[in-house]
Amino acid sequence: MIVMERDEGGAPLSPSAEAVLAAVQRSTDALRDEMEALIEEQNVLAHMFVASDRLARARSPREALDVAVEVLHNLAGVHRYAVWLRDGDGGVRVVAPVDPRFRITASDDALVAAALEATTPVRGDAEVPVAFPLVLEGTAVGVIEIREMVPQVGVLGRLQEDLLIFLSERLAPAMVLAGLSARHGVGASWPTISGTIDAIEARRES
């Protein structure tokens, strides 16, 4: 904070000088707030990059789900939640968290049902509870139902929501790709993938 100085004779600054200093103080405070917001947004982008990289490296659907759980706890500040997945017969079941300390004891069935029909977050009467659909090719195949944030976070802010939307869009595809990789192997798929790319020169035998 800027401290008002006296002139050499010890007299207070003139009203015009005080007004200038006050304007400078407001400008400095605004700049500080803007810098803090930019730093926080940069941190969220870094979290998204790390989460995306780890999801891409997952070797099984459960490992991809474990990455999502770490994001919920360590990056988004979620405390009490449930991850639902839709079965092949249309039913849904809770698959995370494994630790009962963080699991919802009584889910909001209406909220979960609404999220399974949506592609964007669905809320109750406030910021939390909230349900994030897990989207796969435009359809919800699961839901992250959040009932409580950790005390340090309190409410679900915009940047936390951006991170959770990012996770809700990436988790289901990552689980599918990890499952295909675990079942068939990445290398086995290469001839098929390579064949879908048109050549621009004549083929050469290696």
N, C-alpha and C positions, 0 to 999 in steps of 0.2 A: 504494500500500500504506500502511496506517495504521501510524504509528510510535508505539510505547509511550512516553508521557511520564512524567517523574518529578514528584513533588510539589514544592512550593516549597522544601522542605528538602533536595532532592536524593535522597530515598529512593525506591526503586522503588515502583510502584503495588502495591496490595494484590492478592492472588490473585483476589478477587471483581471488582475493577476490570479486571484483565487478562482475566478470563473474559468480562466485558461487551464489552470492546474486541474480543476474538477473535470473539465472536458478531456484532458489527457488521461486522467485516472479512469474515466468511463471507457475510453478507447482501449486502454491497457487491459482493463477487466474483460472487455468483449473479445479482445484478441486472445487472452488467456483461455477463456471459455471455448473459443473456436479451436484453439490448439489442442485442448483436452479432448474435445469431441472428435477431432481428426485422429488423435492417437488411439482413442477407444475404437473408432471405426477400423483403423489399420490393424488393431489387435484382432478384431472379429474376422477380417479378411484373412489374416494369418491363421486363425483357428480353422476357417473354412478350407484353406489349402492343406493344412495338416490332416483334417478329417477326410478330405477327398483322397489324399494320397494313401492314408491307411485303409480306407474302404476299398480302394483299387487293389491293394496288396492282400486283402483277405483271402484265405485259402479254403474257407468253408462258409456257409450261411451263418452258422453260429458265431464264427469269428467276426464276421461283418456286424452282427448284432452286438457283440461284445464291444466293438469299436464305438457303436452308437451309444451304448450305455456309458462309456467313458466320456463321450462328448456331453451327454446329459448331465453327468455328475460334475465333471471337472471344468468344462468350458461354459456351459449354459447356466449352471447353478440350480438345477432341478433337484428337489429333495424327495417328493413322494409322487409316484407315477406308475403307469402300467403300459406295456407295449403289447398290443393286440395284433394277431395275424389271422387273415382269413384262410380257412381250409378249402380244399378242392370241392367239398360238398356245400360250401356256402356258410358254414359255421365259423365262429371266431373263438380264439383261445388266447390267454395271456402267456407270453413267453419270456417276459423280463419285467422287473429285475428279479434275479434269483434270491438276493438278500431280502428277507421279509421286512427289514427295518425301513426299506424305501418303497415297498409295494403298497398300493392302494388297497385298503381293506374292504371298501364298498365303492364300486365304480358307479359312475353316472351312465346308466345304460342308454338313456335317451341321447346323451352327448356323443357316446361312442357310435350309436346307430346313425346319427346325423353326419358324423365325420366319415363314416364308411360310404356315404352317398355324396361326399364332397371332394373337392380337390384343393381347398384352401382351409386355413384354420377355422374351427368352430368353437364358439365360446358360450358360456353360461351368462350370468348377469354381470360378470366382472372380467378383468384380465385373466384371472385364474378362478375356476378351472377352465382349461382349454384343451382341445383335441386337435392334433396335427395329423391329417391323413397321410399314409405312406403311399405315394403315387407311383404306379407302374403303367406306362403307356396310357396316361390319361384316366386311369381308374384307381380308386383306393383299394389296396389289398391289405391294409392294416391301419393301425392308429396308434399314435403316442398320446396317451391321456395323461395330462399333468394336473395335479391337484394342489401342489404346494412347492414353493421355491425355498431355497435355503435362506435363513435370516439375513445373511450378508447381502443378498440380492433383493429380497423382499418381493417386489413386483416384477412382472415380466416386461422388460423394457424393449424398445425398438430393436436394438442391436442383438439382444438375446433372441428375439423373435426371428430376426433375419437368419441367425445361425440355425435355429430350429426348423425353419422353412427349408433351408438348404439341406439339412439332414433328412427331412421328410421326403425330399425329392430324390435324394441319392441312395438312401438305404435299401429300398426294395430292388432297384436295378443291381446294386452291388451284391446283394444276397443271391440274386439269380445268376450273375456272372461267376460268383465264387462257387456256386453249386455246380454249374456246368463245367468249370475248370476242374473241380475235385472229381467229377464223375468221368470226364472224357480226356482231361489233360489239355493244356493250352496248345502244345505242339501239334496234336492230332487235328486240330481245327484249321491249321494254317493253309493247307492246300485249297480248302473250300473258300476261305477268306481271300486268299491271293487270287483265285480264279475269278472273283467278282470285280476285279480292277482291270479295266481295259488297258491293253498295251499300246504304247505310242511308237514302238519300234518292233521290228521283226523279232521273233523268238530266237534265242541262242541257247544251244545245248551247253550245259556246264561240264 
